[in-house]
Each structure stands twice: as structure tokens, then as C-alpha cells.
């Protein structure tokens, strides 16, 4: 239901909160997948503009399951994890998509301490079924065997060991 268009400067600026720090860490011509790209794959376009080979997968809008049989230098997942009905299985799938030394770049709004849950706008979207705090994302990274960093609020970069 989101109206996130590739040419919308506001949306591109929002996505750049994840794209900019990720791109700083990627090797030239790194190959990636935007997991949950939606109907208008803006992040795919932004990463291609920066010289990266990026594809988009979405279970509703771009269901090319062959993309899930490959490994990537980076996998992005922006404003998608809150829609995971089975987060355990989804995070294992995301981990399996990473090549050695690959990056998992995740953006989702974190639950903040001291803010009443029922007043948080995220809970009023009926498609949001999984919610995270920074410490739960740190736990997920450790569970998956990934290094964790958060360059800005609500953005996490997790890195697989180089093997």
C-alpha cells in the first residue's frame, strides 16, 4: 500500500540513510539483492546509479525465486522486517544469501524505551507484525554469526565473516 516511487526525492533521501553508509563499505562493483523491493524498486535504482549490480526480490511484486538461490556481497532489507510473519525463518534466509564477507543492511523503526507501545505509529499498521529494539537486532546479528554496527538510528549493518 505504500506509494514509494523511485523518482521521489523524499523517498530517495529516506533510503539514503541506509544506502550511503552501506556504499561506503562495499567494494566497487559489489553484487547485491534488495529483499522486499516492493512495486517501485527505488533502492535498486539508487545502488545501480552508484555502480553496484543490484537486483530486486519481493514475494508480491518481483517474485523471481532464482534470485534466492544465489549469494550476494550485500543484501538490503528496508522497511520489510516489520512485515515478517516468521522472523526466525526470514533472518535465516537473509543470512544464507550472504557471500563470505557480505553485508546485510536492514532498516526498520526501532521500539524506543519510554515510549508507550500503543502510541507508536508502527503498531497501527496491520501489516506490521514483528517489532525490534536495537538490542534485539544485536542479538539477531550474534545468533547469525554476523558483526553488528548501526551508523544511524533505525539502520543496522551486519557483516558476515570473510571465511
Secondary structure, DSSP 8 states (H G I E B T S, - for coil): -----TT-HHHHHHHHHHHHHHHHHS-TT-EEEEET--SS-HHHHHHHHTT-EEEEEBTTTB--GGGGGS-EEEEEEES-GGG-SSHHHHHHHHHHTEEEEEEEEEE--B--TTS-GGG-GGGGSTT----B-HHHHHHHHHHHTEEEE-SSTTEEEEEE---
